[in-house]
Each structure stands twice: as structure tokens, then as C-alpha cells.
Amino acid sequence: MAPTLEPYFTVRGYMSQQNSHDLKAIWTGPERIIVPIISGFLKGPNGFEAEILPGGGDWILRDPSTGVAHLDVRTMARTASGHSTYIHYSGVLKIDEKASKVLGWTSDAKTTEFGDHHWFSGPIMETSDPALKWIEDTLWIGEGRFVVDEKGSAVEYTIYKVGNKASQ
């Protein structure tokens, strides 16, 4: 039987254009783009909510010959009760025209839908919340999209819990 995917969390991280860096081609060949994550949220089941804190970011390696970006993201969130959650993920995004507009900070950039891009990640989460410690022992898969709204440009993921009969 194939593994199951259960939608579990939504993560949205707003990006900082002002503090982004595009190093262009680096010595290893691809382009390095560094995009700080300055705010956002993590939401899950049973009313779980946490605020994304400034200090995280994405250290992107983009291959200009293929348009593929390899993601290296690290960000933190804190609940109203003071518990912290750290999220680290690697991933792959095929940068298409819609993604280029958002990442290029163009005025005609628009929100995209899940499935508009080849964009997946493998989050690893750590938490100080004793009630959520089980998230540290769970395999997660994320699917991404862009959100452009009055707050700015953001990346958003639906985070799926990977399971099977034994994990139910």
C-alpha cells in the first residue's frame, strides 16, 4: 500500500525585498539568492497557531540553464503561550514566468495556486512545546505557492504528514 499524505499545517512566510541579496553566479556555478523571511504564520489542527519571527531566510541556489532553484530555508515561529517551533527545509522550485515575477519583485506579480509550479519541500520541525514533540518524529512533505497581498510577497506551503497503516 502506498503512503498517505494528510494536509496538516499551513506555513506562510513574508519575504523582505529590501534585505534580499542576489549574488548572481558564484564560484560553484549556480546563482545564489538570499531572501530573508520577516513575518508570517504557522497554522495547524486544533487551533494551533504560531507567528513567524524575523531572522529566517532562504539561501537559494538557482541554475540559470535549467531554471531550477534548490531551496535551503530556516525559520522560527512562536505561539502565544511562548513555545517555539523551528522549521528547516530543503526543496526544489522550477522557476517559471509566474515565479520569476514574484521573485523579481515586479509590480504585476500575482498570487499563484498550489500546482501552478513544480515546487516541493521536505520540512524538518523542532519544538519546545511538549504537546507537539511528536512533530519531530514525523516525515513531512510541503507543496508551495506564492501569495501576493497587502502585506507583500510571501511563500506559502501546505505541509502534509506522510503516513501509512502503521502510523494511523
GUDO-235362 format. One record per residue: residue number from 0; residue in three letters; x, y, z of N, C-alpha, C, CB in turn. Coordinates in pm, whole numbers, plus 32768, in hexadecimal, padded with zeros to 4 digits. Glycine has a CB too. Layout:
N
[NUM Ala [X Y Z] [X Y Z] [X Y Z] [X Y Z]]
...
//
This chain:
168
[0 Met [8054 7F8A 8000] [8000 8000 8000] [8059 807D 8000] [7FA0 8000 807A]]
[1 Ala [8036 80DE 7FAF] [8082 815A 7FA3] [8071 81AF 8021] [8057 81A9 7F26]]
[2 Pro [80D5 81FF 8042] [80C7 825C 80B3] [8054 82BE 809A] [814B 82A9 80CB]]
[3 Thr [8020 82F5 8107] [7FB5 8359 80FE] [7FEF 83E3 811A] [7F42 8339 8161]]
[4 Leu [7FAC 8448 80E9] [7FD0 84D3 8104] [7F56 8517 8140] [8000 851E 8082]]
[5 Glu [7F67 8549 81BB] [7EFA 858C 8201] [7F1F 861F 8214] [7EDD 8547 828A]]
[6 Pro [7ED1 867E 81DB] [7EF0 870B 81F0] [7EE8 872C 8285] [7E90 8766 81A0]]
[7 Tyr [7F51 876C 82B8] [7F59 8780 8348] [7F73 8810 8370] [7FC2 872A 8380]]
[8 Phe [7FD6 884E 8333] [7FFB 88D7 8357] [7FF6 8930 82DC] [8087 88DB 8397]]
[9 Thr [7FE4 89B1 82F4] [7FF9 8A19 8290] [8065 8A73 82C7] [7F75 8A68 8271]]
[10 Val [80CA 8A8E 8275] [8136 8AE9 829A] [813A 8B58 8232] [81C1 8A9F 82A4]]
[11 Arg [8137 8BD4 8260] [8147 8C46 8205] [81B5 8C9F 823C] [80C1 8C96 81F5]]
[12 Gly [8217 8CBC 81E7] [8286 8D13 820E] [8294 8D87 81AE] [8308 8CC4 8215]]
[13 Tyr [8288 8E01 81E3] [8297 8E78 8191] [832B 8E97 817E] [824E 8EF1 81D1]]
[14 Met [834E 8EB7 8100] [83D9 8ECE 80DA] [83FA 8F64 80DE] [83F4 8E95 804E]]
[15 Ser [8479 8F82 80F8] [84A7 900C 80FB] [84F2 902D 807A] [8500 9025 8175]]
[16 Gln [84B7 9081 8027] [84FB 90AE 7FAE] [8572 9105 7FD2] [849B 90FA 7F52]]
[17 Gln [855E 915E 8031] [85C5 91BE 8058] [8646 917A 8084] [8591 9217 80C7]]
[18 Asn [863C 9107 80C9] [86B3 90C6 80FE] [86DC 9048 80B2] [869B 90A3 818D]]
[19 Ser [86A2 9034 803A] [86C8 8FC2 7FE6] [874D 8FE0 7FA0] [865A 8FA4 7F7E]]
[20 His [8794 8F75 7F7E] [8815 8F82 7F3A] [8819 8F21 7EC5] [888C 8F67 7F9C]]
[21 Asp [883E 8F52 7E50] [8851 8EFE 7DDA] [88E6 8F06 7DB8] [87F6 8F2D 7D60]]
[22 Leu [892E 8E9A 7DD6] [89BE 8E98 7DBF] [89E1 8E73 7D2F] [8A00 8E38 7E1F]]
[23 Lys [897C 8E57 7CDE] [8990 8E2A 7C54] [89E1 8DA9 7C57] [89D9 8E97 7BFE]]
[24 Ala [8A32 8D91 7BF1] [8A7E 8D14 7BEA] [8AEC 8D14 7C55] [8ABC 8D01 7B5D]]
[25 Ile [8AF5 8CA5 7C9C] [8B5E 8C96 7D01] [8BC3 8C2F 7CD0] [8B22 8C6C 7D8B]]
[26 Trp [8C2D 8C1B 7D19] [8C9C 8BC6 7CEC] [8C74 8B37 7CCE] [8D07 8BC5 7D54]]
[27 Thr [8C06 8B06 7D0A] [8BDC 8A7C 7CF0] [8B87 8A71 7C72] [8B8F 8A46 7D66]]
[28 Gly [8B63 8AE2 7C34] [8B18 8ADE 7BB6] [8A8C 8B16 7BBC] [8B11 8A54 7B87]]
[29 Pro [8A39 8AEB 7C1C] [89AF 8B21 7C1E] [89AC 8BAE 7C56] [8954 8AC6 7C71]]
[30 Glu [8935 8BE7 7C54] [8920 8C6B 7C8F] [88F3 8C5B 7D20] [88B8 8CBE 7C3D]]
[31 Arg [8923 8CB0 7D76] [88FB 8CAF 7E03] [88A0 8D27 7E1B] [8978 8CB3 7E64]]
[32 Ile [8829 8D0B 7E51] [87C9 8D74 7E74] [87A4 8D5D 7F07] [8748 8D71 7E15]]
[33 Ile [87B0 8DC5 7F57] [8790 8DBA 7FE5] [8717 8E14 8001] [880B 8DE2 803F]]
[34 Val [86AB 8DD5 8034] [862E 8E1E 804A] [8606 8E0F 80DD] [85BD 8DE9 7FEA]]
[35 Pro [860D 8E7B 812B] [85E1 8E74 81B7] [854A 8E5F 81C2] [8609 8EF3 8201]]
[36 Ile [8523 8E15 8228] [8496 8E03 824B] [847F 8E56 82C9] [8470 8D6A 8262]]
[37 Ile [841F 8EB3 82C2] [8412 8F15 832E] [8394 8F06 8384] [8413 8F9D 82F3]]
[38 Ser [8330 8EBE 8353] [82B5 8EAD 83A1] [8262 8E40 8360] [8264 8F33 83AB]]
[39 Gly [81F2 8E21 839E] [8197 8DBE 8366] [8157 8D6B 83D3] [81E0 8D64 8305]]
[40 Phe [812E 8CF0 83AF] [80EA 8C9C 8411] [80FD 8C08 83F3] [8056 8CBC 8415]]
[41 Leu [80E6 8BB9 8458] [80DF 8B28 8452] [805C 8B03 8493] [815B 8AE1 8498]]
[42 Lys [8004 8ABF 8447] [7F82 8A96 847D] [7F71 8A01 846C] [7F0E 8AE2 8438]]
[43 Gly [7F30 89C3 84CF] [7F1A 8933 84C9] [7E98 890C 8509] [7F8B 88EB 850C]]
[44 Pro [7E89 888B 8528] [7E0A 8857 855D] [7DEF 8887 85EC] [7E0B 87C0 855A]]
[45 Asn [7D72 887D 8613] [7D46 889D 869B] [7D69 892B 86C5] [7D83 883D 86FD]]
[46 Gly [7D63 8989 8668] [7D7B 8A15 8688] [7E0C 8A3B 869B] [7D31 8A37 8700]]
[47 Phe [7E6A 89E2 8678] [7EF8 8A02 8687] [7F1D 8A76 862B] [7F50 8988 8668]]
[48 Glu [7F5C 8ADC 8665] [7F8E 8B4E 8618] [800F 8B7F 8654] [7F26 8BC0 8613]]
[49 Ala [806C 8BA6 85FD] [80EA 8BE0 8629] [810F 8C4E 85C5] [815C 8B73 8632]]
[50 Glu [8154 8CB3 85F8] [817E 8D25 85A7] [820D 8D0E 8576] [8174 8DAA 85F7]]
[51 Ile [8222 8D1D 84F2] [82AA 8D17 84BA] [82F5 8D94 84E8] [82A8 8D0C 841D]]
[52 Leu [836D 8D7F 851B] [83BF 8DEC 854F] [8429 8E16 84EA] [8401 8DC3 85D4]]
[53 Pro [8456 8E94 84EF] [84C3 8EBF 8497] [8542 8E70 84B8] [84DB 8F58 84A5]]
[54 Gly [859A 8E66 8456] [861B 8E26 846E] [8631 8DAB 8418] [8627 8E00 84FD]]
[55 Gly [85C7 8D77 83DC] [85D7 8D03 8384] [85EC 8D30 82F5] [855D 8CA8 838C]]
[56 Gly [85FE 8CCE 829D] [860E 8CF0 8211] [8621 8C76 81BB] [8682 8D4C 8200]]
[57 Asp [862E 8C90 813A] [8644 8C29 80D5] [86C6 8C48 808E] [85CC 8C21 8071]]
[58 Trp [8720 8BE7 808C] [87A0 8BF3 8049] [8795 8B9F 7FC9] [8819 8BC5 80A6]]
[59 Ile [8766 8BDD 7F5E] [8742 8B9A 7EE2] [87BD 8B8A 7E88] [86D4 8BE8 7E99]]
[60 Leu [87CD 8B12 7E4F] [882C 8AFC 7DE2] [87DB 8AE5 7D64] [888E 8A82 7E00]]
[61 Arg [87E8 8B3E 7D03] [879B 8B36 7C87] [87F6 8B17 7C13] [874C 8BB8 7C6D]]
[62 Asp [87D2 8AB1 7BC8] [881D 8A8E 7B4F] [87DD 8AD9 7ADB] [881D 89F3 7B36]]
[63 Pro [881F 8B3F 7AA5] [87E1 8B8D 7A3A] [87CA 8B3E 79B9] [8837 8C05 7A1B]]
[64 Ser [8813 8AD1 79A4] [8801 8A83 792A] [8781 8A2E 792D] [887A 8A2A 7913]]
[65 Thr [8750 8A0C 79A6] [86D8 89B9 79B2] [8664 8A02 79F3] [86F6 893D 7A01]]
[66 Gly [8681 8A72 7A38] [8618 8AB9 7A81] [85F1 8A75 7B03] [859F 8AC7 7A2A]]
[67 Val [863E 8A12 7B2E] [861F 89CA 7BA9] [8665 8A0E 7C1F] [864B 8936 7B9F]]
[68 Ala [8617 8A26 7C87] [864C 8A60 7D03] [864C 89F6 7D6F] [85F9 8ADD 7D2F]]
[69 His [86BF 89E5 7DB0] [86CA 898B 7E22] [86C1 89E2 7E9F] [8750 8936 7E1F]]
[70 Leu [865F 89C4 7EF2] [863E 8A17 7F65] [8681 89E3 7FE4] [85A7 8A1D 7F78]]
[71 Asp [86A8 8A3F 803A] [86DF 8A21 80BE] [86A5 8A88 811D] [877F 8A23 80BF]]
[72 Val [8636 8A64 815D] [85E9 8AC3 81AD] [85F0 8AA0 8240] [8557 8AC7 817E]]
[73 Arg [85FE 8B06 8292] [85FC 8AF7 8323] [85AB 8B6B 835B] [868E 8AF4 8360]]
[74 Thr [8548 8B49 83AE] [84F6 8BB2 83E9] [84C4 8B86 8471] [8480 8BD6 838D]]
[75 Met [8493 8BE4 84C1] [8464 8BC9 8548] [83D9 8C04 855A] [84C6 8C04 85B1]]
[76 Ala [838E 8BC3 85B3] [8308 8BF5 85D5] [82F4 8BE8 866B] [8298 8BA8 8587]]
[77 Arg [829F 8C3F 86A2] [8282 8C3B 8732] [81EC 8C43 8747] [82C9 8CAF 877D]]
[78 Thr [81B9 8BEE 87A1] [812A 8BEE 87C2] [810D 8C5D 8826] [80FF 8B64 87FB]]
[79 Ala [808E 8C7A 8839] [8065 8CDF 889C] [808F 8CB6 8929] [7FCC 8CF5 8897]]
[80 Ser [809A 8C33 8941] [80C3 8C03 89C7] [815B 8C01 89D8] [808B 8B77 89E0]]
[81 Gly [81A5 8C2C 8970] [8236 8C39 897C] [8287 8BC3 894C] [8257 8C51 8A07]]
[82 His [8247 8B5B 8917] [8292 8AE9 88E3] [82C8 8B09 8857] [8239 8A69 88DF]]
[83 Ser [833F 8AD5 883C] [8381 8AEE 87BC] [837D 8A72 8764] [8412 8B19 87D2]]
[84 Thr [8379 8A8A 86E1] [8384 8A21 867D] [83E9 8A4E 8615] [82F9 8A02 863B]]
[85 Tyr [8449 89F7 85F9] [84AF 8A10 8594] [848E 89B9 851B] [8540 89F3 85CB]]
[86 Ile [8492 89F4 84A5] [8476 89AB 8429] [84ED 89BC 83CC] [83F1 89DD 83E5]]
[87 His [8522 894B 839E] [858F 894C 833D] [8564 88F1 82CA] [8617 891D 837D]]
[88 Tyr [8572 8923 8250] [8552 88CB 81E1] [85A8 88E8 8168] [84C0 88D8 81BC]]
[89 Ser [85C1 887E 811F] [85FA 888B 809A] [8588 886E 803A] [8675 8829 8083]]
[90 Gly [859B 889A 7FC0] [8531 8885 7F5F] [855E 88A8 7ED3] [84B7 88D6 7F83]]
[91 Val [8502 8897 7E75] [851D 88B4 7DE9] [84A8 8905 7DB2] [8531 8830 7D97]]
[92 Leu [84CA 8971 7D6B] [8467 89C5 7D27] [8497 89DA 7C99] [8453 8A4F 7D71]]
[93 Lys [8443 89B4 7C3A] [845F 89D1 7BAD] [842A 8A5E 7B94] [841A 8967 7B4A]]
[94 Ile [8486 8ABD 7B80] [845F 8B49 7B71] [8426 8B60 7AE6] [84D7 8BA8 7B8C]]
[95 Asp [83A4 8B7A 7AE4] [835C 8B96 7A68] [8341 8C2C 7A61] [82D7 8B43 7A5F]]
[96 Glu [82F1 8C56 7A00] [82D5 8CE5 79EE] [8291 8D22 7A68] [827D 8CFA 7973]]
[97 Lys [822E 8CDC 7AA1] [81E7 8D11 7B17] [8245 8D1E 7B8E] [8170 8CB6 7B3B]]
[98 Ala [8299 8CB9 7BA4] [82F9 8CBE 7C13] [835F 8D2D 7BFD] [8340 8C37 7C22]]
[99 Ser [838B 8D3F 7B81] [83ED 8DA9 7B61] [83B7 8E33 7B84] [8412 8DA4 7ACD]]
[100 Lys [8336 8E47 7B6C] [82FB 8EC9 7B8B] [82FB 8EE4 7C21] [826C 8ED1 7B55]]
[101 Val [82D9 8E7E 7C70] [82D7 8E91 7D02] [8365 8EA4 7D35] [8294 8E18 7D49]]
[102 Leu [83BF 8E4B 7D0C] [8449 8E53 7D3D] [8495 8ECA 7D04] [8493 8DD4 7D1A]]
[103 Gly [8462 8F03 7C96] [849D 8F7C 7C5C] [845D 8FFB 7C92] [8490 8F7A 7BC6]]
[104 Trp [83FE 8FEC 7CEE] [83B9 905C 7D2F] [8376 90B8 7CC9] [841D 90AD 7D84]]
[105 Thr [833E 9080 7C5D] [82FD 90D2 7BF7] [8272 90FE 7C27] [82F1 9086 7B72]]
[106 Ser [8244 916E 7BF3] [81C3 91A5 7C1E] [814E 9150 7BEE] [81B3 9232 7BEA]]
[107 Asp [8163 90FC 7B88] [80F5 90A9 7B57] [80FA 9019 7B8E] [80F8 90A5 7ABF]]
[108 Ala [814A 9002 7BF7] [814E 8F7E 7C38] [80C6 8F63 7C78] [81C1 8F76 7CA2]]
[109 Lys [809C 8EE5 7C73] [8019 8EBF 7CA7] [8023 8E41 7CFB] [7FB4 8EAB 7C34]]
[110 Thr [7FBF 8E2E 7D52] [7FB2 8DB3 7D9E] [7FA3 8D3E 7D3E] [7F39 8DB9 7E00]]
[111 Thr [7FE4 8CD0 7D5E] [7FD8 8C57 7D0C] [7F8D 8BEC 7D5D] [8064 8C23 7CDF]]
[112 Glu [7F69 8B82 7D1A] [7F20 8B14 7D5A] [7F7D 8A9D 7D6C] [7EA4 8AEC 7D06]]
[113 Phe [7F5C 8A46 7DCC] [7FA5 89CA 7DDA] [7F95 897C 7D58] [7F73 8977 7E55]]
[114 Gly [8002 8946 7D26] [8000 88FE 7CA7] [802A 8953 7C31] [7F79 88C7 7C8F]]
[115 Asp [8033 89D9 7C43] [8060 8A2F 7BD7] [80F5 8A1D 7BBB] [8044 8AC2 7BF8]]
[116 His [8140 89EF 7C1D] [81D2 89E0 7C10] [81FA 8953 7C3A] [821C 8A4A 7C67]]
[117 His [826D 8929 7C08] [82AD 88B0 7C3C] [82FD 88E0 7CB6] [830A 8866 7BCE]]
[118 Trp [82BF 88D1 7D2F] [82F9 890F 7DA7] [82D9 88B8 7E1F] [82C4 899F 7DBB]]
[119 Phe [833F 8872 7E50] [832D 8817 7EC1] [839F 8827 7F24] [8324 8785 7E90]]
[120 Ser [8381 8808 7FA2] [83E6 8812 800C] [83D9 879F 806E] [83DA 8899 8056]]
[121 Gly [8440 878D 80BD] [8441 8726 8125] [845F 8764 81AD] [84A9 86B8 8104]]
[122 Pro [83FA 879D 81F0] [8412 87E1 826F] [843A 8782 82E0] [8396 882E 8296]]
[123 Ile [8491 87B5 8335] [84B4 8776 83B5] [848F 87DD 841E] [854E 874B 83BC]]
[124 Met [8442 87B3 8482] [8415 8811 84E9] [8444 87E6 8573] [837B 881D 84E7]]
[125 Glu [8465 884B 85C3] [8489 8838 8650] [8434 8898 86A1] [8523 8850 8669]]
[126 Thr [8411 8871 871C] [83BC 88C7 876D] [83DC 88BC 8801] [832A 88A6 8756]]
[127 Ser [83BE 8927 8849] [83CB 8925 88DC] [8348 88FD 891E] [83F8 89AE 890F]]
[128 Asp [82DD 88EE 88D0] [8259 88CF 8906] [824F 8838 8922] [81EA 88FC 88A4]]
[129 Pro [8244 8810 89A1] [823C 8780 89C0] [81C7 873A 897A] [822F 876E 8A56]]
[130 Ala [815B 8781 8963] [80E6 8744 8922] [80FD 872C 888D] [806C 879B 8936]]
[131 Leu [8162 876D 8853] [817C 875E 87C3] [81FE 8714 87A5] [8180 87E6 8783]]
[132 Lys [823E 86DA 8807] [82BE 8697 87F1] [82B6 862D 8784] [82EE 8658 8872]]
[133 Trp [8240 85F3 876E] [822F 858C 8708] [8250 85BF 867C] [81A1 8557 870B]]
[134 Ile [824B 8645 8665] [826B 8678 85DF] [82FD 8663 85BC] [8249 870D 85D6]]
[135 Glu [8352 8650 8622] [83E0 8639 860B] [83FB 85AE 85D3] [842E 864E 868B]]
[136 Asp [839F 8551 85E6] [83B0 84C6 85BC] [8359 84A3 8544] [8390 8469 862F]]
[137 Thr [832C 8508 84FB] [82CF 84F3 848D] [830F 8523 840C] [8249 853E 84A7]]
[138 Leu [82F4 84DC 839F] [8324 8506 831C] [82BC 8562 82DE] [8340 848B 82C0]]
[139 Trp [82EA 85D2 82AA] [8293 8638 8270] [82BC 8654 81E0] [8299 86B9 82C4]]
[140 Ile [825A 8675 818E] [8270 86A0 8104] [8221 8722 80F1] [8244 8631 809C]]
[141 Gly [825F 8784 80B2] [821B 8803 809A] [820A 881E 8006] [8266 8874 80DA]]
[142 Glu [819A 885D 7FE4] [8182 888E 7F5C] [8172 8925 7F64] [8105 884A 7F1B]]
[143 Gly [81BA 896F 7F0C] [81BD 89FF 7F18] [8170 8A4B 7EAE] [8246 8A2B 7F15]]
[144 Arg [8156 8AC9 7ED2] [811B 8B2B 7E77] [8145 8BB5 7EA9] [807E 8B1E 7E70]]
[145 Phe [8127 8C1C 7E5A] [8143 8CA6 7E83] [80C2 8CEC 7EA8] [818C 8CF3 7E13]]
[146 Val [80CA 8D44 7F0B] [805B 8D9A 7F31] [808B 8E2A 7F24] [8027 8D7B 7FC2]]
[147 Val [8041 8E7A 7ED9] [805D 8F09 7ECC] [7FE1 8F51 7EFE] [8081 8F33 7E37]]
[148 Asp [7FEF 8F99 7F6E] [7F7E 8FDF 7FA8] [7FAA 9065 7FE1] [7F3B 8F89 8016]]
[149 Glu [7F53 90A4 802F] [7F70 9129 8064] [7FEA 912A 80C1] [7EF8 915E 80AF]]
[150 Lys [8011 90B7 80F8] [8087 90AF 8150] [8109 909F 8102] [8078 903B 81B0]]
[151 Gly [80FF 9075 8084] [8176 9062 8031] [8174 8FDD 7FE9] [81F3 906B 8086]]
[152 Ser [81EA 8FA9 7FCC] [81F9 8F2A 7F87] [8223 8EBF 7FEA] [825F 8F35 7F13]]
[153 Ala [81E4 8E4B 7FDF] [81FE 8DDF 803D] [8207 8D59 7FF5] [8192 8DDA 80A9]]
[154 Val [824D 8CFB 8035] [8246 8C6F 800E] [81E3 8C2D 806C] [82D4 8C2A 8012]]
[155 Glu [8195 8BD1 8038] [8135 8B89 808C] [813C 8AF6 8069] [80A4 8BC0 807A]]
[156 Tyr [813B 8AA3 80D0] [813F 8A12 80BF] [80CA 89D1 8105] [81C3 89D9 80F5]]
[157 Thr [8092 896D 80C4] [8041 890B 810B] [80A2 889D 8130] [7FC7 88D5 80B3]]
[158 Ile [80A8 887E 81B1] [8103 8818 81E4] [80B1 879A 81FE] [814C 8847 8266]]
[159 Tyr [80D8 872D 81BB] [8092 86AE 81C4] [80DE 864E 821F] [8080 8671 8138]]
[160 Lys [8093 860B 8275] [80CB 85A1 82C8] [80CB 8520 8275] [807A 858E 834E]]
[161 Val [8140 84DF 826D] [814B 8461 8224] [812B 83F1 8284] [81DA 8450 81E7]]
[162 Gly [80D2 8397 825A] [80AA 832A 82B2] [808E 82AA 8266] [802F 8351 8301]]
[163 Asn [8069 8245 82B2] [803C 81C5 827C] [7FE7 8182 82E7] [80B5 8169 8252]]
[164 Lys [7FC1 8105 82D4] [7F6C 80C1 8335] [7FAB 80BF 83C1] [7F50 8032 8307]]
[165 Ala [802D 80AD 83C9] [8071 80A4 844A] [8070 8128 8496] [80FF 8076 8435]]
[166 Ser [8065 8199 844D] [806B 821B 8490] [7FE2 8253 84B1] [80B4 827D 8439]]
[167 Gln [7F79 8208 8495] [7EF2 823B 84AF] [7EC5 821E 853D] [7E8F 81FE 844D]]
//
